[in-house]
């Protein structure tokens, strides 16, 4: 049995009471997923309490059951600043659907909330490596391709990804890179290395993202290692450099750093390229640099949680997002590249060059290494 099928089987078995908490954790970790991930999946399948507790009912739902009629409500859980101002209002007006819209700042925050019992969301926007975990845990409903009339607008570059072969559970949305945003009017030389966060000339004027995968990835790359490393020695080197950087930065922060760059409170920041473009729209002195050592590239996608109560409205929303005009407006508003090849943004973001692609790497599920990453991130943040 494949790893994905084995984990999905374990989730089902625990949800129906066939396995208790201890046996689930033992067998799930044996498949190669991390202890932290196993714990999250345990919560998702109703195994977080005592073995005698009744299972959560959402795993008894048929995830392929999509009604013919579009429901009048839709609940969306998305990254902050990740749609255009009129994306949601236009959908509500055209389809007569009332949308509830919540935001998050990291994949881990999103996953933890869903696993803690937030079962009412219909469309979520995770990054590839988290989609891989969600599929493995049987947490996603399959995509009904026949309901997506605009599927043909997607670029082949983003189809059939390694984290979701055949796009059985995900619809490509936006893509981007992690790098260094900087104030060209305050810093004379472009910061082309992750080593800039060790430079005491900029003490208190720099920030790192409040994101374990991105921060640790940066210092793995600084040392010449893969962003998906699970080697204890390589991660120890990255931890040492991240802790040293922590002595120079003012904070680990994600969404608020855009405003801090615009105001000039921050001069150098680890940041996603799309967020950098958003900030640069307010302050032209803000630029983006891809470190020479390399960096993460990511593709976010739309998915439907297995427990989604409005699956037909979710498909309608996805198909709406795949329209060329809607996709172009979102790319222009967010600064991120669109997976919609038919979209023509006013400010198009070109795909990475061959030279840049050679330095970029997609994040993957860390498996058993998640436990080590979790410990290292805690040590970095507490130092």
N, C-alpha and C positions, 0 to 999 in steps of 0.2 A: 504493500500500500504506500502511495506517495505521501510525503510529509504533509502537504496541504490536506489531503483526504483524511489522513490519520488524525490531525488536529480537529478537523470538522466533525469527525466521528466522535472524538472525545467530548467536544462541546455538546453534541446532541445527546450522548449518553449521560452526561452530567445533568443536562437540562431535564431529562426524563426521570432522573433518580437512579439510573442504572449504575452510576459510579459515584462514590462519595468524594468529598473535597481532597482528602489526602491522596487517594488513588489518581484523581485527575491531575494533581500537581506532579506526582511522580512520573506518570506516563507522558504528560505534556512536555516536561523538561527533557525526558528521554528522547523526544522527537527532534530536539535541537533548538527549541525556542527558549528565550530567556526567562528567568524566574519572574522578573517584573511583568513581562508580557503574559506569562502563564497566569499570574495573579489577576491581571486585568480581564483576561478571557474567562477566568473563573467567575468574576463578578458578573460578566455579561451573560453567562449561562445560568445564573441563579445559584452558583455554588459558593457564594461568599459567606454564607451563614453556616449553621450546624448541618450535618449530613441529613438530619431528619426534616429540615425545613422544606416546604413545598417549592418546586421549581417555578421559575418565572414563566409566565404564560406566553411571552412573545415568540419563544422558540417552537411553539405548537402551531404558529401561523404558517400558512403556505406562502412563501416569499414570492411565488410566481403569480399569485392571485391579484390581478390588476383589473379593476372594473372598467366597463365600457365608457361610462360618463366621468368627466373631469369633476373632481370634488370641488367644493367652494372654499377650501382652506388649504394652506401650504405652509410648512414650517421649514425654514432654511437656517443652516448653521455654517458660517463662512468666515474666512479670514477678514480682518478689518481692512477697509479701503480696497475691496477686491471686486467691486462692481461699479458701473457708472451711476451717476445720481438718478438717472431716469430708468435704470434697468428694472427695478422692482415696480415702481408706479405704472410703467407702460404695460407690464405683464398683468398687473391687477386690473387695469382698465380694460384691456383687450379680452381677458379670459374670465373676468368676473370672479376672481379668486382673491381672498383676503390672505395676505402673506405676513407671517411672523418671522422676523429676521434677527438672529443673534450672531455675535462674532466671537472669535477666539484669536489667540496670539501664537499658538504653537500646536503642532500635531498631537503632542503628548497631552496638552490641556484638553483638546477636543476629544481624544480617545478616552481619557479618564472620565470626562463628564458623561459620555455615552455609556461607558461601562458602569458608572455609578447609578444608572437608572434613568437617564434622560432619554426616554424611548419615544418621544413625540416628534423627532425630526424626520423630514422627508428627503431632503437633499443636503449632502455634506460635501466639502471640498478638500479632501486629504491629499497629501503628497504620496508619491509612488511607494516608498518603503512602508508607510503605514497602511496603504491599501493592501499590500502583501500580507500584513498581519491580520487585517480585518477579514480578508478572504480565507486565510488559514483557520480563523476562528468561526467561520460560518456566519459572520455578522452582517453580510451584505446580500441584498436581493439581486437577482440577475437583471440585466438590462434587456428590455423587450425592444429589440432593434426595429421591429416593424412599426413601432410607434414614433420613431425618430425619422421623420421625412427629410430632415436636413443633414443626415449622417454623412452624405457624400461630400459635404463642404470641408471635412476634416483633412488635414495634411497627412499623407502616409507616414511621415516621420514619427508621428505620435501614436500610430496604430499598432496593435499587437505588441504592447510593451512587455518586458520580462516579468514585471510584477503582476500582470493580468493578461495572460495570453488570450488573443482573440477579442480583447475588450469585453469579456463576458460580464464584468461587473462595474465597469468605469467608462466615462465619457470624457475625453481629453478637454481641458479648459485653457489654462494659461501655463507658460513656462518662464523660467528665469534662472539667474545665477546669484551666488553669494560672493561678495567681494568687499572692497573698501570704498566708502563714500568719503569725500574730503572737500574742504573749503579752499578753493584755488586762491582766494584773496588772503588767506591766513597761512597757508602751507605752500611754500614755493615749489617744492619738488613733488611730483606725483608719488604717492606711497604704493610702490609696486611689489611689496613683499608683506607677508603676515608679520614679519619681524618689526614692522613699524610700531606694533603694540608693546614693544620692549624699549622704545625710545623715550628717555626721560625728558626730552625737550617738550613733549606734549602732555606731560602729567596733568591729569584732571581735565583735559580737553578731548579725551577719547572715550568711546564706549564699545563694548562688545554686546552681541545679541544675547538675550536671555533665552538661549536655545542650545541644549546640550549637543545635538548633532552638529550644528553649525560651528560652535565654538571649538569643540574637540577636533572636528574635521580640519579647521584652520591650522591648528598646531600639529596635527598629524602631517598635513601637507608641508608645513615648514620644515619638518624633519624628513621629508621625502617618502612618506608612507601613504597608503590608501586611506581614504576617508571612511572605509568600511572595515578597518583593521580591528581584529579582536585579540591581537597579540598583547600579552601583559606588558612586555618590555616596551613595545612601541607606544602603547597607551600611557605608560608611566612617563615616557619622554614628553608626550603631548601634555600630560597633566602638569609636569614641571614648568613647561613654557607657558601654559595657560595661567598658572598661579602667578608666575612672574609678571605676565601681562596684567593680571588683576590688580597688581600693586600700582600700575600706571593709569588705569582707566577710572573714570568716575563712577561707572555703574555697568551692570549687565541689564540691558534694556532693549526692547524691540520697537513697538509701535511709536512711543513718544519721541524716539530719537530724530524723526523727521523734523518735528518742530524745533528741537534743540539745534539741529544743523541750520535750519532757516534763521533762527534767532542769533546764531553765532556762539551759543553756549558750548557747543561741541564743534570741533574742527575736523576730527577724523573718527569714522565709525565703521565697524563691521556692519554691513547692511545688504539687503537684497537689491538687485539692480532696478527693479520696478519701483520700489519705495524711494530709491535715489532719484529716479526720474520724476516722481511725484514732488519730492522736495525741490528739485531743480526748477520745476514749473513756477515755484514761488520765489526762489533765489537762484538766479543763473550762475552764481559763483560755486555751486555744488556740482561735483563731477564724480564719476565712478571709475574705479581701477580694478582690473582683474589681476590678482597677485601672480607673479611669475612662477611660484611653486605649484599653482593649481588651486582649484576650488570646486565646490559642489555645483552641479547643474540639476535642476529639478523640474518636474512636470506635475502640476496639480490637475486633478480630475474631479468630475461630479460623480457621486455614488448615491445609492439609495439604501439606507439601513434596512435590514431585514424586518424590523419592527415598525417601519414607516406606515402611518395610518392613511396617507393620501398618495398612493403609488401612481395613480393615473395623472394627478396634478403634477407629480414630480416629473413624469415623462414629458408632459406638456411644457414644463418649465425648461427642461434640458433641450427640447427641440427648439424652443424660442431662443435660447442662448446660442444655438448653432446657426441662427440666421446671420447672413453676412453683415447687415447693418448693426445688429445687436453686438456681435462679436467685435466689430471695429470700434464701436463706442466704448466697450469695456476696455479694450487694449489702450485706446487713447486716454481714458480716464485713469487707469491704474499704472500705466507705464510698463506693463508686462507684455511679453510676446504672446500672440494668440495662436492656438493650435488650429484655428479656422482658416484654411487656405483661401477661402472665398472672401474673407473679410479684407477690407482695404482701409486700414487706419490712416488718419491724416498724418500721424507721426509714427510710421511703421518701425518696428524693432526688427532688424535683420537677424536671421539665424546665425549662430556662431560660425566663425571662419574655421577652416581646417586646422589652423595653428591654435586657435582657442579651444576647439574640441579636443585636441591632444592633451590639454591641461585640465579639462573638465571631467567630472566623474559623478555618476548618479548614485544616490544613497540607496542602500539595500537593507532589508531586515537583518539585524545583527544576530538573530538566533540566540544561542546560549550566552553570547558575548554581551547581551543587553544588561545582564546583572553586573558585569565589570564596568560597563559604561555608566550605569546608574551610580555606582559607588564613586567612581572618579569624578563625575559631575558634582556630587554632593561635596566631595573634598575640595573641588575648585571653588564652589560657591561659598564654602564656609571658611576659606583661608583668608 
